Amino acid sequence: VEAVCTERTVFGTTQFGGYAGTFDGILKVNGVVVFEDVKTARKSYESHIAQLAALSAADTMAVEVPKGTDGAVYHKMSPKVSEAHGGQVDSWWKPEGLPGFEQFGILRIRPDDYDDYGTLTPAFCRLEIIPHEQVEAAFGIFEAGLAARHAQRNYNQVMKRIKS
C-alpha cells in the first residue's frame, strides 16, 4: 500500500449548489489507485457510499503550499489545529484537481472492542471495493440530501420574513 495523498479538503458543485468535505485518502493498493474513505463500522451503509460518491466527484482539493506561491490563499489556523501541527499558525493553500483513481473503496478498520454485553469483538481491517455503478447511483442520494437542505433553508427564510 502506498499513499498518493491523505486527508484533503475538497470542493464540488451540483445543480443544487456547492459543497465541501474531507476525504481520507487515495491509495495505491497492489498497483491499483483507490479513492478510499475510512469507517469504523462493521459494514458499509448507503450513507457511506453517498459520502464516497460526493467526495470523489469534487472538482478541486485544497493543497498546502509554501508562502509566496502564486495563487495561494492565506489561512490562519485555529489554536487547536495549530497545536496539532507543532505550533504552526500560518498556512497557504491552492486548489488542484484530484489525482486520478481507478476504484472506490471503504477501508473498514477498528481495534479490539467490547459490545454492550461485555463480549470481545475482535479487531478488523478490510478494504471493501465499491463498484463504480453503486457509487454513481449513491451520488443521486447525496444530491437529494443537498437539495432537501437547500429547500429547508429557503423555507426557513420565507417563514422568518412572514413572521416579521
DSSP file with accessible surface (Angstrom, degrees, kcal/mol):
  #  RESIDUE AA STRUCTURE BP1 BP2  ACC     N-H-->O    O-->H-N    N-H-->O    O-->H-N    TCO  KAPPA ALPHA  PHI   PSI    X-CA   Y-CA   Z-CA
    1    1 A V              0   0  138      0, 0.0     2,-0.4     0, 0.0    28,-0.2   0.000 360.0 360.0 360.0 131.5    0.0    0.0    0.0
    2    2 A E  E     -A   28   0A 113     26,-2.3    26,-3.6     0, 0.0     2,-0.5  -0.997 360.0-128.7-128.9 130.0    1.3    3.4   -1.0
    3    3 A A  E     -A   27   0A  63     -2,-0.4    24,-0.2    24,-0.2     3,-0.1  -0.679  21.0-179.0 -79.9 124.4   -0.4    6.7   -0.1
    4    4 A V  E    S-     0   0A  61     22,-2.9     2,-0.3    -2,-0.5    23,-0.2   0.874  75.4 -28.1 -82.2 -47.7   -0.9    9.0   -3.1
    5    5 A C  E     -A   26   0A   9     21,-1.6    21,-2.6    94,-0.0    -1,-0.4  -0.958  64.3-156.9-162.7 154.8   -2.5   11.7   -0.8
    6    6 A T  E     +A   25   0A  73     -2,-0.3    19,-0.3    19,-0.2    18,-0.2  -0.949  61.5  10.4-136.1 156.4   -4.4   11.7    2.5
    7    7 A E  E    S+     0   0A 121     17,-1.7     2,-0.4    -2,-0.3    17,-0.2   0.901  73.5 167.1  44.9  68.5   -6.8   14.0    4.4
    8    8 A R  E     -A   23   0A  65     15,-1.2    15,-2.3    -3,-0.1     2,-0.4  -0.931  34.3-133.1-116.1 135.7   -7.6   16.5    1.7
    9    9 A T  E     -A   22   0A  56     -2,-0.4    53,-2.9    53,-0.4     2,-0.3  -0.716  30.3-166.0 -82.8 132.1  -10.4   19.0    1.8
   10   10 A V  E     -AB  21  61A   0     11,-3.4    11,-1.8    -2,-0.4     2,-0.4  -0.840  13.0-152.7-122.4 158.1  -12.4   19.0   -1.5
   11   11 A F  E     +AB  20  60A  94     49,-2.5    49,-2.0    -2,-0.3    48,-1.6  -0.997  21.0 166.2-132.0 133.1  -14.9   21.4   -3.1
   12   12 A G  E     -A   19   0A   3      7,-2.5     7,-2.4    -2,-0.4     2,-0.3  -0.868  21.4-140.2-139.8 171.6  -17.6   20.4   -5.6
   13   13 A T  E     +A   18   0A  95     -2,-0.3     2,-0.3    44,-0.3     5,-0.2  -0.974  15.0 177.2-135.0 149.8  -20.7   21.7   -7.2
   14   14 A T  E >   -A   17   0A  22      3,-1.9     3,-1.8    -2,-0.3    -2,-0.0  -0.832  53.2 -89.2-134.3 179.0  -24.1   20.1   -8.1
   15   15 A Q  T 3  S+     0   0  153     -2,-0.3     3,-0.1     1,-0.3   128,-0.0   0.698 128.8  53.9 -64.2 -15.6  -27.2   21.5   -9.7
   16   16 A F  T 3  S-     0   0   75      1,-0.4    -1,-0.3   134,-0.0     2,-0.2   0.365 122.7 -85.7-100.8   1.8  -28.3   22.3   -6.1
   17   17 A G  E <   -A   14   0A  27     -3,-1.8    -3,-1.9     2,-0.0    -1,-0.4  -0.695  58.4 -40.8 126.0-174.6  -25.2   24.3   -5.1
   18   18 A G  E     -A   13   0A  49     -5,-0.2     2,-0.3    -2,-0.2    -5,-0.2  -0.385  45.4-175.5 -88.6 164.6  -21.7   23.8   -3.8
   19   19 A Y  E     -A   12   0A  30     -7,-2.4    -7,-2.5    -2,-0.1     2,-0.3  -0.972   7.9-160.0-152.2 162.6  -20.4   21.5   -1.1
   20   20 A A  E     +A   11   0A  64     -2,-0.3     2,-0.3    -9,-0.2    -9,-0.2  -0.969  19.3 147.6-142.0 157.0  -17.1   20.8    0.7
   21   21 A G  E     -A   10   0A  22    -11,-1.8   -11,-3.4    -2,-0.3     2,-0.4  -0.964  39.2-105.2-171.9 179.7  -15.8   17.8    2.6
   22   22 A T  E     -A    9   0A  56     -2,-0.3   -13,-0.2   -13,-0.3     2,-0.2  -0.987  23.7-155.4-126.9 125.4  -12.6   15.9    3.5
   23   23 A F  E     -A    8   0A   0    -15,-2.3   -15,-1.2    -2,-0.4    14,-0.1  -0.639  15.1-135.6 -94.7 160.2  -11.7   12.6    2.1
   24   24 A D  E     -     0   0A  35     12,-0.5   -17,-1.7     1,-0.3     2,-0.3   0.867  65.1 -37.9 -85.4 -38.2   -9.4   10.2    3.9
   25   25 A G  E     -AC   6  36A   0     11,-1.6    11,-2.9   -19,-0.3     2,-0.5  -0.963  26.9-133.0-178.5 158.6   -7.1    9.0    1.2
   26   26 A I  E     -AC   5  35A   0    -21,-2.6   -22,-2.9    -2,-0.3   -21,-1.6  -0.997  42.8-176.5-119.6 117.7   -6.2    8.0   -2.3
   27   27 A L  E     -AC   3  34A  24      7,-2.7     7,-3.7    -2,-0.5     2,-0.7  -0.891  30.6-134.6-119.6 149.4   -4.0    4.9   -2.0
   28   28 A K  E     -AC   2  33A  80    -26,-3.6   -26,-2.3    -2,-0.3     2,-0.6  -0.916  29.1-174.6-100.3 113.3   -2.2    2.6   -4.4
   29   29 A V  E >  S- C   0  32A  29      3,-3.2     3,-2.1    -2,-0.7    -2,-0.0  -0.953  70.7 -23.6-114.8 113.7   -3.1   -0.9   -3.4
   30   30 A N  T 3  S-     0   0  158     -2,-0.6    -1,-0.2     1,-0.3     3,-0.1   0.887 129.4 -49.2  51.0  40.6   -1.2   -3.7   -5.3
   31   31 A G  T 3  S+     0   0   54      1,-0.2     2,-0.5    -3,-0.1    -1,-0.3   0.364 117.4 111.7  86.1  -6.0   -0.7   -1.2   -8.2
   32   32 A V  E <   -C   29   0A  44     -3,-2.1    -3,-3.2    69,-0.0     2,-0.5  -0.881  65.9-131.8-105.1 129.9   -4.3   -0.1   -8.3
   33   33 A V  E     -C   28   0A  21     -2,-0.5    69,-2.8    -5,-0.2    70,-1.8  -0.706  28.3-170.5 -85.5 121.8   -5.2    3.5   -7.3
   34   34 A V  E     -Cd  27 103A   2     -7,-3.7    -7,-2.7    -2,-0.5     2,-0.7  -0.955  22.1-144.7-120.3 126.3   -8.2    3.5   -4.9
   35   35 A F  E     -Cd  26 104A   0     68,-2.9    70,-2.6    -2,-0.5     2,-0.3  -0.800  40.3-178.9 -82.9 117.4  -10.2    6.5   -3.7
   36   36 A E  E     -Cd  25 105A   8    -11,-2.9   -11,-1.6    -2,-0.7   -12,-0.5  -0.884  30.0-161.4-129.5 156.4  -11.0    5.5   -0.1
   37   37 A D  E     - d   0 106A   4     68,-1.4    70,-2.4    -2,-0.3     2,-0.4  -0.980  24.9-128.5-128.3 142.1  -12.8    6.6    3.0
   38   38 A V  E     + d   0 107A  49     -2,-0.4     2,-0.3    68,-0.2    70,-0.2  -0.783  29.6 173.4 -96.4 133.7  -12.2    5.1    6.4
   39   39 A K  E     - d   0 108A  35     68,-2.5    70,-2.2    -2,-0.4     5,-0.0  -0.980  29.4-152.8-135.6 149.2  -15.1    3.9    8.5
   40   40 A T        +     0   0   86     -2,-0.3    68,-0.1    68,-0.2    -1,-0.1   0.493  63.5 110.5 -98.1  -4.9  -15.2    2.1   11.9
   41   41 A A  S    S-     0   0   20      1,-0.1    -2,-0.1     2,-0.1     4,-0.0  -0.349  74.1-127.5 -69.7 151.4  -18.5    0.3   11.2
   42   42 A R  S    S+     0   0   95     66,-0.1     2,-0.3    -2,-0.0    -1,-0.1   0.686  92.7  27.1 -73.3 -19.0  -18.5   -3.4   10.6
   43   43 A K  S    S-     0   0  124      0, 0.0     2,-0.4     0, 0.0    -2,-0.1  -0.947  87.9-104.3-138.5 163.4  -20.5   -3.0    7.4
   44   44 A S        -     0   0   28     -2,-0.3     2,-0.3    62,-0.1    -2,-0.0  -0.722  34.1-154.7 -90.1 136.9  -20.9   -0.3    4.8
   45   45 A Y    >>  -     0   0  110     -2,-0.4     4,-1.8     1,-0.1     3,-0.6  -0.705  29.9-108.8-106.9 161.8  -24.0    1.8    4.8
   46   46 A E  H 3> S+     0   0  139      1,-0.3     4,-2.5    -2,-0.3     5,-0.2   0.885 120.3  56.1 -54.5 -41.1  -25.8    3.7    2.0
   47   47 A S  H 3> S+     0   0   78      1,-0.2     4,-2.2     2,-0.2    -1,-0.3   0.852 103.8  54.0 -63.7 -34.1  -24.7    7.0    3.6
   48   48 A H  H <> S+     0   0   25     -3,-0.6     4,-2.4     2,-0.2    -1,-0.2   0.922 110.3  46.0 -64.2 -42.4  -21.1    5.9    3.5
   49   49 A I  H  X S+     0   0    5     -4,-1.8     4,-2.6     2,-0.2    -2,-0.2   0.899 111.2  52.2 -69.3 -38.6  -21.3    5.2   -0.3
   50   50 A A  H  X S+     0   0    8     -4,-2.5     4,-2.4     2,-0.2    -1,-0.2   0.910 110.9  48.0 -63.5 -40.2  -23.1    8.5   -0.8
   51   51 A Q  H  X S+     0   0   78     -4,-2.2     4,-2.7     2,-0.2     5,-0.3   0.931 111.0  50.5 -65.3 -44.0  -20.4   10.3    1.0
   52   52 A L  H  X S+     0   0    0     -4,-2.4     4,-2.4     1,-0.2    -2,-0.2   0.919 110.6  50.9 -58.5 -42.2  -17.7    8.5   -1.0
   53   53 A A  H  X S+     0   0    3     -4,-2.6     4,-1.3     1,-0.2    -2,-0.2   0.926 112.2  45.5 -62.4 -46.9  -19.6    9.5   -4.2
   54   54 A A  H  < S+     0   0    4     -4,-2.4     4,-0.4     2,-0.2     3,-0.3   0.938 114.3  47.1 -64.6 -47.3  -19.7   13.2   -3.3
   55   55 A L  H >< S+     0   0    8     -4,-2.7     3,-1.0     1,-0.2    -2,-0.2   0.914 113.7  47.5 -63.3 -41.1  -16.1   13.4   -2.1
   56   56 A S  H 3< S+     0   0   17     -4,-2.4    -1,-0.2    -5,-0.3    -2,-0.2   0.723 108.6  55.8 -75.2 -18.3  -14.8   11.6   -5.2
   57   57 A A  T 3< S+     0   0   47     -4,-1.3   -44,-0.3    -3,-0.3    -1,-0.2   0.443  80.7 125.7 -90.9  -0.2  -16.9   13.8   -7.6
   58   58 A A    <   -     0   0   11     -3,-1.0   -46,-0.3    -4,-0.4    40,-0.3  -0.181  59.2-138.8 -60.7 152.5  -15.4   17.0   -6.2
   59   59 A D  S    S+     0   0   91    -48,-1.6    39,-0.4     1,-0.2     2,-0.3   0.855  76.3   6.4 -79.2 -40.9  -13.9   19.5   -8.7
   60   60 A T  E     -B   11   0A  46    -49,-2.0   -49,-2.5    37,-0.2     2,-0.3  -0.933  57.7-146.4-142.3 162.8  -10.9   20.6   -6.7
   61   61 A M  E     -BE  10  96A   4     35,-3.1    35,-2.3    -2,-0.3     2,-0.5  -0.953  26.9-114.8-130.0 151.8   -8.9   19.9   -3.5
   62   62 A A  E     - E   0  95A  17    -53,-2.9     2,-0.4    -2,-0.3   -53,-0.4  -0.753  31.4-170.2 -87.1 129.2   -7.0   22.2   -1.2
   63   63 A V  E     - E   0  94A  19     31,-2.3    31,-2.2    -2,-0.5     2,-0.2  -0.983  22.9-124.0-123.2 127.7   -3.3   21.6   -1.2
   64   64 A E  E     + E   0  93A  80     -2,-0.4    29,-0.3    29,-0.2    27,-0.0  -0.532  37.2 178.8 -71.6 133.8   -0.9   23.3    1.3
   65   65 A V  E     - E   0  92A  24     27,-2.7    27,-0.6    -2,-0.2     3,-0.1  -0.867  33.1 -81.9-131.7 164.3    1.9   25.2   -0.5
   66   66 A P    >   -     0   0   95      0, 0.0     3,-1.7     0, 0.0     6,-0.1  -0.308  57.0 -87.9 -66.4 152.1    4.8   27.3    0.6
   67   67 A K  T 3  S+     0   0  161      1,-0.2     3,-0.1    23,-0.1    25,-0.0  -0.281 115.2  32.7 -54.7 138.8    4.4   31.0    1.4
   68   68 A G  T 3  S+     0   0   66      1,-0.3    -1,-0.2    -3,-0.1     2,-0.2   0.375  78.9 146.4  91.9  -4.0    4.7   33.1   -1.8
   69   69 A T    X   -     0   0   44     -3,-1.7     3,-2.0     1,-0.1    -1,-0.3  -0.486  59.2-103.6 -67.4 130.7    3.3   30.5   -4.1
   70   70 A D  T 3  S+     0   0  138      1,-0.3    -1,-0.1    -2,-0.2    -3,-0.0  -0.323 103.6  11.0 -56.2 133.1    1.3   32.2   -7.0
   71   71 A G  T 3  S+     0   0   62      1,-0.3    -1,-0.3    -3,-0.1     2,-0.1   0.450  92.5 143.8  79.4   1.6   -2.4   32.0   -6.4
   72   72 A A    <   -     0   0   27     -3,-2.0     2,-0.4    22,-0.1    -1,-0.3  -0.456  41.6-141.3 -77.0 147.7   -2.2   30.7   -2.9
   73   73 A V  E     -F   93   0A  96     20,-3.2    20,-2.6    -2,-0.1     2,-0.2  -0.916  16.3-125.2-110.6 133.9   -4.7   31.8   -0.2
   74   74 A Y  E     -F   92   0A 109     -2,-0.4     2,-0.4    18,-0.2    18,-0.2  -0.511  26.8-177.3 -78.7 142.6   -3.6   32.5    3.3
   75   75 A H  E     -F   91   0A 100     16,-2.9    16,-1.8    -2,-0.2     2,-0.6  -0.978  18.3-146.4-140.9 128.4   -5.3   30.7    6.3
   76   76 A K  E     -F   90   0A 139     -2,-0.4    14,-0.2    14,-0.2     2,-0.1  -0.845  26.8-130.0 -93.3 123.8   -4.6   31.3   10.0
   77   77 A M        -     0   0   12     12,-3.3    -1,-0.0    -2,-0.6    -2,-0.0  -0.432  20.0-111.2 -74.0 146.6   -5.0   28.0   11.9
   78   78 A S     >  -     0   0   59     -2,-0.1     4,-3.2     1,-0.1     5,-0.2  -0.326  34.3-105.5 -67.9 158.4   -7.1   27.9   15.0
   79   79 A P  H  > S+     0   0  115      0, 0.0     4,-2.5     0, 0.0     5,-0.2   0.896 121.1  50.5 -55.5 -39.8   -5.2   27.3   18.3
   80   80 A K  H  > S+     0   0  175      2,-0.2     4,-1.7     1,-0.2     5,-0.1   0.933 114.7  42.3 -65.4 -45.3   -6.4   23.7   18.5
   81   81 A V  H  > S+     0   0   63      2,-0.2     4,-1.0     1,-0.2    -1,-0.2   0.914 113.0  54.2 -68.2 -40.5   -5.3   22.9   14.9
   82   82 A S  H ><>S+     0   0   13     -4,-3.2     5,-2.6     1,-0.2     3,-0.9   0.925 106.9  51.1 -58.6 -44.4   -2.1   24.9   15.4
   83   83 A E  H ><5S+     0   0  162     -4,-2.5     3,-1.2     1,-0.3    -1,-0.2   0.907 107.6  52.6 -60.7 -40.6   -1.2   22.8   18.4
   84   84 A A  H 3<5S+     0   0   84     -4,-1.7    -1,-0.3     1,-0.3    -2,-0.2   0.685 108.4  53.4 -68.9 -18.6   -1.8   19.6   16.5
   85   85 A H  T X<5S-     0   0  100     -4,-1.0     3,-1.3    -3,-0.9    -1,-0.3  -0.150 127.3 -92.5-109.4  34.1    0.6   20.9   13.8
   86   86 A G  T < 5S-     0   0   79     -3,-1.2    -3,-0.2     1,-0.3    -2,-0.1   0.772  83.5 -51.3  67.6  26.7    3.5   21.6   16.1
   87   87 A G  T 3 <S+     0   0   47     -5,-2.6    -1,-0.3     1,-0.3    -4,-0.2   0.434  89.4 154.4  91.5   0.3    2.6   25.3   16.7
   88   88 A Q    <   +     0   0   69     -3,-1.3    -1,-0.3    -6,-0.6    -3,-0.2  -0.411  11.5 170.2 -62.7 131.3    2.2   26.2   13.0
   89   89 A V        +     0   0   56      1,-0.2   -12,-3.3    -2,-0.1     2,-0.3   0.756  54.9  58.5-109.8 -43.9   -0.1   29.2   12.8
   90   90 A D  E     + F   0  76A  72    -14,-0.2     2,-0.3   -16,-0.0   -14,-0.2  -0.712  58.2 168.3 -97.3 139.9    0.1   30.4    9.2
   91   91 A S  E     - F   0  75A   0    -16,-1.8   -16,-2.9    -2,-0.3     2,-0.4  -0.988  21.0-148.3-146.5 155.0   -0.6   28.3    6.1
   92   92 A W  E     -EF  65  74A  53    -27,-0.6   -27,-2.7    -2,-0.3     2,-0.3  -0.982  17.2-167.4-126.1 139.2   -1.1   28.9    2.4
   93   93 A W  E     -EF  64  73A  76    -20,-2.6   -20,-3.2    -2,-0.4   -29,-0.2  -0.934   9.1-171.9-133.0 148.1   -3.4   26.8    0.2
   94   94 A K  E     -E   63   0A  73    -31,-2.2   -31,-2.3    -2,-0.3     2,-0.2  -0.996  28.0-114.7-138.0 142.2   -4.0   26.4   -3.5
   95   95 A P  E     +E   62   0A  81      0, 0.0     2,-0.3     0, 0.0   -33,-0.2  -0.540  37.3 171.5 -78.2 141.7   -6.7   24.5   -5.4
   96   96 A E  E     -E   61   0A  93    -35,-2.3   -35,-3.1    -2,-0.2     2,-0.1  -0.963  36.2 -99.3-138.7 158.9   -5.7   21.5   -7.5
   97   97 A G        -     0   0   50     -2,-0.3   -37,-0.2   -37,-0.2   -38,-0.1  -0.374  48.6 -96.2 -71.0 156.6   -7.6   18.8   -9.3
   98   98 A L        -     0   0   35    -39,-0.4    -1,-0.1   -40,-0.3     3,-0.1  -0.484  43.0-105.6 -71.2 144.2   -8.0   15.4   -7.7
   99   99 A P        -     0   0   38      0, 0.0    -1,-0.1     0, 0.0   -94,-0.0  -0.336  45.2 -95.0 -63.6 153.3   -5.4   12.8   -8.7
  100  100 A G        -     0   0   66     -3,-0.1     2,-0.3   -74,-0.0   -74,-0.0  -0.333  45.8-175.9 -67.7 152.1   -6.8   10.1  -10.9
  101  101 A F        -     0   0   55     -3,-0.1   -67,-0.2     1,-0.1     3,-0.1  -0.978  24.8-154.5-148.1 158.7   -8.0    6.8   -9.4
  102  102 A E  S    S+     0   0  105    -69,-2.8     2,-0.3    -2,-0.3   -68,-0.2   0.678  74.0  24.9-107.0 -27.5   -9.3    3.5  -10.7
  103  103 A Q  E     -d   34   0A  68    -70,-1.8   -68,-2.9    28,-0.1     2,-0.4  -0.907  63.8-129.2-137.5 165.9  -11.5    2.2   -7.9
  104  104 A F  E     +dG  35 130A  17     26,-0.7    26,-2.6    -2,-0.3     2,-0.3  -0.917  31.8 173.9-113.5 144.1  -13.6    3.2   -4.9
  105  105 A G  E     -dG  36 129A   0    -70,-2.6   -68,-1.4    -2,-0.4     2,-0.5  -0.995  29.9-145.1-150.1 154.6  -13.1    1.7   -1.5
  106  106 A I  E     -dG  37 128A   0     22,-2.5    22,-3.1    -2,-0.3     2,-0.9  -0.991  18.7-150.4-117.0 119.6  -14.2    1.9    2.1
  107  107 A L  E     -dG  38 127A  37    -70,-2.4   -68,-2.5    -2,-0.5     2,-0.7  -0.835  12.9-162.9 -90.2 107.4  -11.4    0.9    4.5
  108  108 A R  E     +dG  39 126A  31     18,-3.3    18,-2.8    -2,-0.9     2,-0.4  -0.865  20.3 164.0 -96.4 118.1  -13.2   -0.5    7.5
  109  109 A I  E     + G   0 125A  71    -70,-2.2    16,-0.2    -2,-0.7    -2,-0.0  -0.996   7.4 156.7-141.4 138.6  -10.9   -0.6   10.5
  110  110 A R  E     - G   0 124A  77     14,-2.5    14,-2.2    -2,-0.4     3,-0.1  -0.950  31.6-125.3-160.6 141.3  -11.5   -1.0   14.2
  111  111 A P        -     0   0   97      0, 0.0    10,-0.1     0, 0.0    -2,-0.0  -0.278  56.2 -64.5 -78.4 171.9   -9.4   -2.1   17.2
  112  112 A D        +     0   0  100     11,-0.1     2,-0.3     8,-0.0     8,-0.0  -0.270  69.6 171.3 -50.6 142.7  -10.5   -4.8   19.6
  113  113 A D  E     -H  121   0B  59      8,-2.3     8,-4.2    -3,-0.1     2,-0.4  -0.942  31.1-121.6-151.2 168.6  -13.7   -3.7   21.4
  114  114 A Y  E     -H  120   0B 146     -2,-0.3     6,-0.2     6,-0.3     2,-0.0  -0.959  23.3-135.9-119.2 138.5  -16.4   -5.0   23.7
  115  115 A D    >   -     0   0   62      4,-2.4     3,-2.0    -2,-0.4     6,-0.0  -0.146  43.4 -82.5 -80.5-176.7  -20.1   -5.0   22.8
  116  116 A D  T 3  S+     0   0  161      1,-0.3    -1,-0.1     2,-0.1    -2,-0.0   0.660 130.5  52.2 -62.4 -15.9  -22.9   -3.9   25.2
  117  117 A Y  T 3  S-     0   0  203      2,-0.1    -1,-0.3     0, 0.0     3,-0.1   0.281 120.5-103.8-104.4   6.7  -22.8   -7.3   26.8
  118  118 A G  S <  S+     0   0   52     -3,-2.0     2,-0.4     1,-0.3    -2,-0.1   0.563  72.5 144.4  83.6  10.2  -19.1   -7.4   27.5
  119  119 A T        -     0   0   83      1,-0.1    -4,-2.4     2,-0.0    -1,-0.3  -0.681  54.3-114.2 -86.0 132.3  -18.3   -9.8   24.6
  120  120 A L  E     -H  114   0B  83     -2,-0.4    -6,-0.3    -6,-0.2    -1,-0.1  -0.440  23.3-160.3 -66.8 130.6  -15.0   -9.2   22.9
  121  121 A T  E     -H  113   0B  31     -8,-4.2    -8,-2.3    -2,-0.2    -1,-0.0  -0.969  25.3-126.4-109.3 113.2  -15.4   -8.1   19.3
  122  122 A P        -     0   0   85      0, 0.0   -10,-0.0     0, 0.0    -8,-0.0  -0.214  26.0 -99.1 -63.0 151.7  -12.0   -8.7   17.5
  123  123 A A        -     0   0   53    -14,-0.0     2,-0.3     2,-0.0   -11,-0.1  -0.204  43.8-171.4 -61.5 155.6  -10.2   -6.0   15.6
  124  124 A F  E     -G  110   0A  14    -14,-2.2   -14,-2.5     2,-0.0     2,-0.3  -0.991  21.7-173.0-150.0 156.7  -10.6   -5.9   11.9
  125  125 A C  E     +G  109   0A  85     -2,-0.3     2,-0.4   -16,-0.2   -16,-0.2  -0.843  22.5 159.7-150.8 109.1   -9.1   -4.1    8.9
  126  126 A R  E     -G  108   0A 124    -18,-2.8   -18,-3.3    -2,-0.3     2,-0.7  -0.999  32.0-146.5-137.1 134.4  -10.7   -4.6    5.5
  127  127 A L  E     -G  107   0A  59     -2,-0.4     2,-0.6   -20,-0.2   -20,-0.2  -0.896  19.7-161.7 -98.0 114.0  -10.7   -2.7    2.3
  128  128 A E  E     -G  106   0A  64    -22,-3.1   -22,-2.5    -2,-0.7     2,-0.4  -0.881  10.7-141.5 -98.3 118.9  -14.1   -3.1    0.6
  129  129 A I  E     -G  105   0A  73     -2,-0.6   -24,-0.3   -24,-0.2   -93,-0.0  -0.687  13.9-151.3 -80.8 129.1  -14.1   -2.2   -3.1
  130  130 A I  E     -G  104   0A   1    -26,-2.6   -26,-0.7    -2,-0.4     5,-0.1  -0.891  20.3-115.3-105.1 125.6  -17.3   -0.5   -4.1
  131  131 A P     >  -     0   0   72      0, 0.0     4,-2.0     0, 0.0     3,-0.4  -0.266  18.7-123.6 -60.5 143.7  -18.4   -0.9   -7.7
  132  132 A H  H  > S+     0   0   90      1,-0.2     4,-2.8     2,-0.2     5,-0.2   0.883 111.4  56.5 -51.7 -45.2  -18.5    2.3   -9.9
  133  133 A E  H  > S+     0   0  160      1,-0.2     4,-2.1     2,-0.2    -1,-0.2   0.887 106.8  48.9 -59.0 -39.3  -22.2    1.7  -10.7
  134  134 A Q  H  > S+     0   0   91     -3,-0.4     4,-2.2     2,-0.2    -1,-0.2   0.913 111.7  48.8 -68.1 -41.1  -23.1    1.7   -7.0
  135  135 A V  H  X S+     0   0    5     -4,-2.0     4,-1.4     2,-0.2    -2,-0.2   0.928 110.6  50.9 -65.2 -43.4  -21.1    4.9   -6.3
  136  136 A E  H  X S+     0   0  137     -4,-2.8     4,-0.7     1,-0.2     3,-0.3   0.913 111.7  47.5 -61.3 -41.5  -22.7    6.7   -9.3
  137  137 A A  H >X S+     0   0   70     -4,-2.1     3,-0.8     1,-0.2     4,-0.8   0.892 108.4  55.4 -66.9 -37.1  -26.2    5.7   -8.0
  138  138 A A  H 3X S+     0   0    6     -4,-2.2     4,-2.1     1,-0.2     3,-0.3   0.775  93.4  69.2 -69.0 -24.1  -25.3    6.9   -4.5
  139  139 A F  H 3X S+     0   0   41     -4,-1.4     4,-2.8    -3,-0.3    -1,-0.2   0.882  94.5  57.3 -61.9 -34.0  -24.4   10.3   -5.8
  140  140 A G  H <X S+     0   0   36     -3,-0.8     4,-2.3    -4,-0.7    -1,-0.2   0.873 104.0  51.8 -61.8 -36.7  -28.1   10.8   -6.5
  141  141 A I  H  X S+     0   0   71     -4,-0.8     4,-2.1    -3,-0.3    -2,-0.2   0.928 110.1  48.9 -65.3 -43.8  -28.8   10.2   -2.8
  142  142 A F  H  X S+     0   0   34     -4,-2.1     4,-2.4     1,-0.2    -2,-0.2   0.944 111.5  49.2 -60.0 -47.1  -26.2   12.8   -1.9
  143  143 A E  H  X S+     0   0   41     -4,-2.8     4,-2.8     1,-0.2    -1,-0.2   0.889 108.9  53.1 -61.1 -39.6  -27.7   15.3   -4.3
  144  144 A A  H  X S+     0   0   59     -4,-2.3     4,-2.3     2,-0.2    -1,-0.2   0.912 109.7  48.1 -62.9 -41.5  -31.2   14.6   -3.0
  145  145 A G  H  X S+     0   0   25     -4,-2.1     4,-2.2     2,-0.2    -2,-0.2   0.912 111.9  49.5 -64.4 -40.8  -30.0   15.3    0.6
  146  146 A L  H  X S+     0   0   10     -4,-2.4     4,-2.3     2,-0.2    -2,-0.2   0.927 110.7  50.2 -64.4 -42.6  -28.3   18.5   -0.6
  147  147 A A  H  X S+     0   0   25     -4,-2.8     4,-2.6     1,-0.2    -2,-0.2   0.914 109.6  51.5 -61.8 -41.1  -31.5   19.6   -2.4
  148  148 A A  H  X S+     0   0   60     -4,-2.3     4,-2.6     1,-0.2    -1,-0.2   0.913 109.0  50.0 -64.0 -41.6  -33.5   19.0    0.8
  149  149 A R  H  X S+     0   0  133     -4,-2.2     4,-2.3     2,-0.2    -1,-0.2   0.910 112.1  47.7 -64.4 -40.2  -31.1   21.1    2.9
  150  150 A H  H  X S+     0   0   56     -4,-2.3     4,-2.4     2,-0.2    -2,-0.2   0.917 112.2  49.6 -65.8 -41.3  -31.4   24.0    0.4
  151  151 A A  H  X S+     0   0   59     -4,-2.6     4,-2.7     2,-0.2    -2,-0.2   0.913 110.8  50.0 -64.0 -41.1  -35.2   23.7    0.3
  152  152 A Q  H  X S+     0   0  105     -4,-2.6     4,-2.7     2,-0.2    -2,-0.2   0.922 110.5  49.6 -63.8 -42.3  -35.3   23.7    4.1
  153  153 A R  H  X S+     0   0  130     -4,-2.3     4,-2.2     2,-0.2    -2,-0.2   0.930 112.1  48.3 -62.4 -44.0  -33.1   26.8    4.3
  154  154 A N  H  X S+     0   0   95     -4,-2.4     4,-2.3     2,-0.2    -2,-0.2   0.929 111.6  49.8 -61.1 -45.8  -35.3   28.5    1.7
  155  155 A Y  H  X S+     0   0  134     -4,-2.7     4,-2.7     1,-0.2    -2,-0.2   0.932 110.0  50.4 -60.0 -45.0  -38.4   27.6    3.6
  156  156 A N  H  X S+     0   0   85     -4,-2.7     4,-2.2     1,-0.2    -1,-0.2   0.888 109.6  51.0 -62.7 -37.9  -37.0   28.9    6.9
  157  157 A Q  H  X S+     0   0   94     -4,-2.2     4,-2.1     2,-0.2    -1,-0.2   0.916 110.8  48.7 -65.5 -42.0  -36.0   32.2    5.3
  158  158 A V  H  X S+     0   0   45     -4,-2.3     4,-2.5     1,-0.2    -2,-0.2   0.938 111.8  48.9 -62.4 -45.2  -39.6   32.6    3.9
  159  159 A M  H  X S+     0   0   50     -4,-2.7     4,-2.3     1,-0.2    -2,-0.2   0.889 108.9  53.3 -65.2 -35.4  -41.1   31.8    7.3
  160  160 A K  H  X S+     0   0  163     -4,-2.2     4,-1.1    -5,-0.2    -1,-0.2   0.915 111.1  46.5 -64.2 -42.9  -38.8   34.3    9.0
  161  161 A R  H  < S+     0   0  156     -4,-2.1     3,-0.3     1,-0.2    -2,-0.2   0.904 111.8  51.0 -65.2 -41.4  -39.9   37.0    6.6
  162  162 A I  H  < S+     0   0  116     -4,-2.5    -2,-0.2     1,-0.2    -1,-0.2   0.914 111.0  48.4 -63.0 -41.0  -43.6   36.1    7.0
  163  163 A K  H  <        0   0  168     -4,-2.3    -1,-0.2    -5,-0.2    -2,-0.2   0.710 360.0 360.0 -74.8 -19.3  -43.3   36.3   10.8
  164  164 A S     <        0   0  128     -4,-1.1    -3,-0.1    -3,-0.3    -4,-0.0  -0.118 360.0 360.0 -93.4 360.0  -41.5   39.7   10.9
